[in-house]
Amino acid sequence: MRALVIGLLSVLLAARAQAGRAPAFAKLALVQAQCGVTTFGPCTPAFAFRSGTVVLFGSREPAPTCPGSNKPEQKVGIVTLTGVTKNGARFSGTLHSETVLKTTFSSEGSCSLRGTQVVVPSLTGDVSCKAGDCRGVLLQVACLPSDCVHSSITSEFVSFKLLDEGMDPNAIIAAPGTFLAPLR
């Protein structure tokens, strides 16, 4: 009975903490990205980190947003990392993130994009690091046409990557995944 009460309180507190903002629809653990052709290893061996997550939020309803305009931008995700080092020293600087989504616009309504599907980088954001602790916000990279706010829109997660300072598309520091340590 006690476990049931604690569980119920946890759910209520979590729901209350989410009140007033769009619910998280994905919380993904980040691992050091691996690259290679015949042998594999870190894509960017100069960088390492202890832990990291990317949280993507769902929208309550579509809203016309347009980066760089007077229309409001929706914060659609948060990236956090701890223990980030570069060449063994705690890293301070800016990293860059990119999220690719597959977005499908429904065929009903008067949306100028009705009946289309696109797979493109959809969310981006700078991740600021100070002494190894990093945090950044993901924002939409393109405008949602105002004629699409009354249409159903489905976005599916395709990929996320955290890039080094130079934004080299092959220099991926982190990506969603899991890490299993060897049995001891």
Buried (B, 14 or more C-beta within 10 A) or exposed (E): EEEEEEEEEEEEEEEEEEEEEBEEBEEBEBBBBEBEEEEEEBBBEEBBBEEBBBBBBEBEEBEBBBEEEEBEBBBBBBBBBEBBBBEEEEBBEEBBBBBBBBBBBBEEEEBEBBEEEEEEBBBBBBBBBEEBBBEBBBBBBBBBBBBBBEBBBEBEBBEBBBBBBEEEEEBBBBBBEEEEEEEE
